Amino acid sequence: MSRLFDPITFGNITLPNRIAVSPMCQYSSEDGFANDWHLVHTGSRAAGGAGLVMLEASAVSPEGRITPGDLGIYKDEHIAFLKRITDFISSQGSVPGIQLAHAGRKASCAVPWEGGAQLAPEQGGWQTIAPSAKPFRPTDRVPVALSLAQIQEVKDNFVKAARRALEAGFKVIEVHGAHGYLLHEFYSPLSNARTDDYGGSRDNRCRLLVEVVQAVRAVLPEGFPLFVRISSTDWVPEGWSDEDSVYLAKKLLAAKADLIDCSSGGNVQAKIPVGPGYQVPFAAKLRAEAGIATCAVGMITEAKQADDIIREGKADLVMMARQMLREPYFALHAAAQLDAQVQWPQQYHLAH
């Protein structure tokens, strides 16, 4: 019996099924503003039946953008068009979510189709920040190690972004603590060489992510779902491990996070064994050992594969990225394959 189309509730929000659209950077903004591309990109996946549609990593400050084309939520003027997007996603029976992010030392880069290299100031780039003055790549500029005052500013920016997300009509917020971006840079020993309360011990290195989650939770209404994406491993022996992630997940559960979105890698160059469902074991491990709901990601491309993950108790949600780019209506097609009953858009009934 299929479980992929079972509803699931987080706080006061019920998702109609367990299929989520992963945050996928579109690099199509100017000064952080959403536009028609973002409306069509996310709206088509909502019409396609996904239970949760996450907007891409949205920078909480201008210097937190990966590229000048990143979506942002760092000023009030961003809210109006985001509200148009959330209204449409909701009208299709899906739940709109947003990922709040800061790229840290991996910021100030060209968009991928222009090479992705870090931009010099004369190319429109900016000074990057990080826990320590350690660049991501040898060819990158050295980031500025954050002062305690600047760390507080980062936390404040996440809180302000969360408030804007509420005003824009989002029903789920995810804090991006993965892929070598700022919050991951703090908890990984490979990028954090600090000797103050935000460095050294594992507990200290986890401090900023936990404090950001606590600060965001404090401004959300009761029952509002708060997710956290982490990199479950750095994929190198001396780096962050899946056992470390169990420890972190327990701390995030205590900070009242509802779900851990279990990705991996991105902080250093590593040999990653990419293959179908290669990150699913992380979601299963954290779910079993930390007692928190999890989301499985990574090379999930088929209906039966996604259903098996849910049915076997390996995760509570599956979040899909590349397959959703190829097949915006994956959820409707999956329902047909799994003999599940779902509501098609009225306008598409002739095709049902």
C-alpha positions as CSV (number, residue, x, y, z in Angstrom):
1,M,0.0,0.0,0.0
2,S,1.4,3.4,-1.0
3,R,2.3,5.9,1.8
4,L,3.7,8.6,-0.4
5,F,0.3,10.3,-0.6
6,D,-0.5,10.2,3.1
7,P,-1.0,13.6,4.6
8,I,1.4,14.7,7.3
9,T,1.0,17.5,9.9
10,F,3.7,19.7,11.3
11,G,2.4,22.0,14.0
12,N,-0.7,23.8,12.5
13,I,0.1,22.9,8.9
14,T,-0.9,19.7,7.1
15,L,0.8,18.8,3.9
16,P,-1.5,16.9,1.5
17,N,1.3,14.4,0.7
18,R,5.0,13.6,1.4
19,I,6.4,15.0,-1.8
20,A,8.3,18.3,-1.5
21,V,10.0,20.5,-4.1
22,S,13.5,21.2,-3.0
23,P,14.9,24.7,-2.8
24,M,16.7,25.2,-6.1
25,C,18.6,28.3,-6.9
26,Q,17.4,29.9,-10.2
27,Y,20.0,32.8,-10.2
28,S,17.4,34.9,-11.9
29,S,16.9,37.8,-9.5
30,E,18.0,41.4,-9.6
31,D,18.8,42.9,-6.1
32,G,17.1,39.9,-4.6
33,F,13.6,40.5,-6.1
34,A,11.4,37.6,-7.2
35,N,9.8,37.9,-10.6
36,D,7.7,36.0,-13.2
37,W,10.3,33.3,-13.6
38,H,10.0,32.4,-9.9
39,L,6.2,32.5,-10.0
40,V,6.1,30.1,-13.0
41,H,8.8,27.9,-11.7
42,T,7.3,27.3,-8.3
43,G,3.7,27.7,-9.4
44,S,3.9,24.9,-12.0
45,R,5.2,22.5,-9.4
46,A,2.3,23.4,-7.1
47,A,-0.1,22.8,-9.9
48,G,1.8,19.5,-10.5
49,G,0.6,18.2,-7.1
50,A,3.6,18.6,-4.8
51,G,2.6,18.8,-1.1
52,L,5.2,21.4,-0.2
53,V,6.9,23.8,-2.6
54,M,10.0,25.4,-1.2
55,L,11.4,28.6,-2.8
56,E,15.1,28.6,-3.3
57,A,17.8,29.7,-0.8
58,S,16.8,33.3,-0.1
59,A,19.6,35.5,1.2
60,V,19.0,37.2,4.6
61,S,21.4,40.0,3.6
62,P,22.9,41.2,0.3
63,E,26.4,39.8,1.2
64,G,24.7,36.5,2.0
65,R,23.9,35.9,-1.7
66,I,25.8,33.2,-3.6
67,T,25.6,35.3,-6.7
68,P,24.2,38.7,-7.7
69,G,21.3,36.7,-9.2
70,D,20.2,35.1,-5.9
71,L,16.7,35.5,-4.5
72,G,16.7,37.7,-1.4
73,I,14.5,38.5,1.6
74,Y,16.7,41.2,3.1
75,K,14.4,44.2,2.6
76,D,10.7,44.9,2.9
77,E,10.3,45.7,-0.7
78,H,10.8,42.0,-1.5
79,I,7.6,41.0,0.2
80,A,5.0,42.0,-2.4
81,F,6.0,39.7,-5.2
82,L,6.8,36.9,-2.8
83,K,3.2,37.2,-1.6
84,R,2.0,36.8,-5.1
85,I,3.9,33.5,-5.3
86,T,2.6,32.2,-2.0
87,D,-0.9,33.0,-2.9
88,F,-0.7,31.0,-6.1
89,I,1.0,28.0,-4.5
90,S,-1.7,28.0,-1.8
91,S,-4.5,28.2,-4.4
92,Q,-3.3,24.9,-5.9
93,G,-3.6,23.1,-2.6
94,S,0.2,23.1,-1.9
95,V,2.0,24.6,1.0
96,P,4.5,27.4,0.3
97,G,7.8,27.3,2.1
98,I,11.0,29.3,1.9
99,Q,14.7,28.6,2.8
100,L,16.5,31.4,4.6
101,A,20.2,31.4,3.8
102,H,23.6,33.1,4.1
103,A,26.4,31.9,1.7
104,G,29.3,32.9,4.0
105,R,32.7,32.4,2.3
106,K,31.0,30.8,-0.8
107,A,29.3,34.1,-1.6
108,S,30.1,36.7,-4.3
109,C,30.3,34.3,-7.2
110,A,29.2,34.4,-10.9
111,V,26.1,32.5,-11.8
112,P,26.8,28.9,-12.9
113,W,26.3,29.5,-16.6
114,E,29.0,32.3,-16.4
115,G,31.5,30.0,-14.8
116,G,30.6,30.3,-11.1
117,A,34.0,31.7,-10.1
118,Q,34.2,34.2,-7.3
119,L,33.7,37.8,-8.5
120,A,36.3,40.5,-7.9
121,P,35.1,43.9,-6.7
122,E,35.5,45.4,-10.2
123,Q,33.2,42.6,-11.4
124,G,30.5,43.4,-8.9
125,G,31.7,41.1,-6.2
126,W,31.9,41.9,-2.5
127,Q,33.8,40.9,0.6
128,T,32.8,37.6,2.0
129,I,32.6,36.6,5.7
130,A,33.1,33.3,7.5
131,P,33.8,31.9,11.0
132,S,37.5,32.0,10.2
133,A,39.8,33.6,7.5
134,K,39.9,30.4,5.5
135,P,38.8,30.6,1.8
136,F,36.7,27.8,0.2
137,R,39.0,27.5,-2.8
138,P,42.7,28.6,-3.0
139,T,41.8,31.0,-5.7
140,D,39.1,32.7,-3.6
141,R,39.7,35.9,-1.7
142,V,40.2,35.3,2.0
143,P,37.0,35.9,3.9
144,V,36.8,38.2,7.0
145,A,36.4,36.3,10.2
146,L,33.2,37.4,11.9
147,S,33.4,39.4,15.1
148,L,31.0,38.7,17.9
149,A,29.0,41.8,17.0
150,Q,28.8,40.6,13.4
151,I,27.6,37.2,14.5
152,Q,24.8,39.0,16.3
153,E,24.0,40.9,13.2
154,V,23.8,37.6,11.2
155,K,21.3,36.3,13.8
156,D,19.3,39.5,13.6
157,N,19.2,39.2,9.8
158,F,17.7,35.7,10.0
159,V,15.1,37.0,12.4
160,K,14.2,39.9,10.2
161,A,14.0,37.6,7.2
162,A,11.7,35.2,9.1
163,R,9.3,38.1,9.9
164,R,9.2,39.1,6.2
165,A,8.5,35.5,5.3
166,L,5.5,35.5,7.6
167,E,4.2,38.7,6.0
168,A,4.8,37.2,2.5
169,G,2.5,34.3,3.4
170,F,4.9,31.4,3.7
171,K,3.7,28.5,5.8
172,V,7.0,26.7,6.3
173,I,10.4,28.2,7.0
174,E,13.7,26.3,6.5
175,V,17.0,27.5,7.9
176,H,19.8,26.6,5.5
177,G,22.6,25.1,7.5
178,A,24.2,22.9,4.8
179,H,26.3,22.8,1.6
180,G,29.3,24.8,3.0
181,Y,27.4,28.0,3.5
182,L,27.8,30.1,6.6
183,L,26.0,28.1,9.3
184,H,27.6,24.9,8.1
185,E,31.0,26.6,8.0
186,F,30.6,27.2,11.8
187,Y,29.8,23.7,12.8
188,S,32.3,21.9,10.6
189,P,35.8,21.7,12.0
190,L,37.2,22.0,8.5
191,S,36.2,25.7,8.2
192,N,36.0,26.8,11.9
193,A,39.3,27.6,13.6
194,R,37.9,30.0,16.2
195,T,38.9,29.9,19.8
196,D,35.9,31.8,21.3
197,D,32.4,30.5,22.3
198,Y,31.7,29.8,18.6
199,G,34.7,27.6,17.9
200,G,36.8,24.8,19.3
201,S,34.5,22.1,20.8
202,R,31.7,20.5,18.8
203,D,29.1,22.2,21.1
204,N,30.7,25.6,20.5
205,R,30.8,25.1,16.7
206,C,27.1,24.1,16.7
207,R,26.2,27.2,18.7
208,L,25.4,29.7,15.9
209,L,23.1,27.3,14.0
210,V,21.2,26.5,17.2
211,E,21.0,30.1,18.2
212,V,19.7,31.1,14.8
213,V,17.0,28.4,15.0
214,Q,16.1,29.5,18.6
215,A,15.9,33.2,17.5
216,V,13.7,32.4,14.4
217,R,11.5,30.1,16.5
218,A,10.9,32.9,18.9
219,V,9.3,35.2,16.3
220,L,7.1,32.5,14.7
221,P,3.5,31.9,15.7
222,E,2.7,28.9,17.8
223,G,2.5,25.8,15.6
224,F,4.4,27.3,12.7
225,P,6.7,24.6,11.1
226,L,10.4,25.2,11.2
227,F,12.8,23.0,9.3
228,V,16.6,22.9,9.2
229,R,18.7,21.7,6.3
230,I,22.1,20.3,7.4
231,S,25.0,18.6,5.7
232,S,25.0,15.2,7.4
233,T,28.6,14.6,6.6
234,D,31.6,16.4,5.0
235,W,32.6,13.1,3.3
236,V,36.1,13.3,4.7
237,P,37.5,11.5,7.7
238,E,38.6,14.6,9.6
239,G,35.4,16.5,8.9
240,W,31.8,16.6,10.2
241,S,30.3,13.1,10.5
242,D,26.8,11.5,10.6
243,E,27.4,10.8,14.3
244,D,28.0,14.5,14.8
245,S,24.7,15.1,12.9
246,V,22.8,12.9,15.4
247,Y,24.2,15.1,18.2
248,L,23.3,18.3,16.3
249,A,19.8,17.0,15.5
250,K,19.1,16.4,19.2
251,K,20.1,20.0,19.9
252,L,17.9,21.3,17.1
253,L,15.0,19.2,18.4
254,A,15.5,20.9,21.8
255,A,15.5,24.2,20.0
256,K,12.0,23.3,18.7
257,A,12.9,22.5,15.1
258,D,10.2,20.3,13.5
259,L,12.3,18.5,10.8
260,I,15.8,18.0,9.7
261,D,16.4,18.1,5.9
262,C,19.3,15.7,5.5
263,S,21.7,16.7,2.8
264,S,25.5,16.4,2.8
265,G,28.8,17.8,1.6
266,G,29.6,21.2,0.1
267,N,32.1,22.5,2.6
268,V,35.3,21.1,1.1
269,Q,36.3,19.2,-2.0
270,A,35.5,15.5,-1.4
271,K,34.8,12.3,-3.2
272,I,31.1,11.8,-2.8
273,P,29.5,8.4,-3.7
274,V,26.6,9.9,-5.7
275,G,24.0,7.5,-6.7
276,P,20.2,6.8,-6.4
277,G,19.1,7.6,-2.8
278,Y,22.7,8.0,-1.6
279,Q,21.7,10.4,1.2
280,V,18.6,8.5,2.4
281,P,20.6,6.6,5.1
282,F,21.3,9.9,6.8
283,A,17.6,10.7,7.1
284,A,17.0,7.2,8.4
285,K,19.7,7.5,11.0
286,L,18.7,10.8,12.4
287,R,15.0,9.8,12.4
288,A,15.9,6.7,14.4
289,E,18.6,8.0,16.7
290,A,17.6,11.6,17.3
291,G,13.9,11.1,17.4
292,I,13.1,13.9,15.0
293,A,11.2,14.0,11.7
294,T,13.5,14.0,8.7
295,C,13.4,14.7,5.0
296,A,15.3,12.5,2.5
297,V,17.0,14.2,-0.5
298,G,19.5,13.3,-3.3
299,M,18.9,11.4,-6.5
300,I,15.3,10.5,-5.7
301,T,13.8,10.2,-9.2
302,E,11.0,7.5,-9.2
303,A,7.6,7.1,-7.6
304,K,8.3,3.6,-6.2
305,Q,11.7,4.7,-4.8
306,A,10.1,7.7,-3.1
307,D,7.2,5.6,-1.8
308,D,9.6,3.0,-0.4
309,I,11.5,5.6,1.6
310,I,8.3,6.7,3.3
311,R,6.8,3.2,3.7
312,E,10.0,1.8,5.2
313,G,10.2,4.6,7.8
314,K,13.4,6.0,6.4
315,A,12.1,9.6,6.3
316,D,8.9,11.5,6.7
317,L,9.2,13.6,3.5
318,V,11.1,13.2,0.3
319,M,12.4,16.4,-1.3
320,M,13.1,16.4,-5.0
321,A,15.2,18.8,-7.0
322,R,16.5,17.7,-10.5
323,Q,13.6,15.4,-11.1
324,M,11.3,18.3,-10.5
325,L,13.2,20.3,-13.1
326,R,12.7,17.5,-15.6
327,E,9.1,16.7,-14.5
328,P,7.2,19.5,-12.8
329,Y,4.1,17.3,-12.6
330,F,5.9,14.4,-11.0
331,A,3.4,14.1,-8.1
332,L,0.4,13.7,-10.4
333,H,2.2,11.1,-12.5
334,A,3.4,9.3,-9.3
335,A,-0.1,9.1,-8.0
336,A,-1.2,7.4,-11.2
337,Q,1.7,4.9,-10.9
338,L,0.9,4.2,-7.3
339,D,-2.9,4.1,-7.7
340,A,-3.3,7.0,-5.3
341,Q,-6.3,9.4,-5.5
342,V,-5.2,13.0,-5.9
343,Q,-6.9,16.2,-7.0
344,W,-5.9,17.4,-10.4
345,P,-6.2,21.1,-11.3
346,Q,-9.7,21.6,-12.7
347,Q,-8.2,23.1,-15.9
348,Y,-6.4,19.8,-16.6
349,H,-9.2,17.4,-16.1
350,L,-9.4,16.5,-19.8
351,A,-5.9,15.0,-19.4
352,H,-6.7,13.0,-16.3
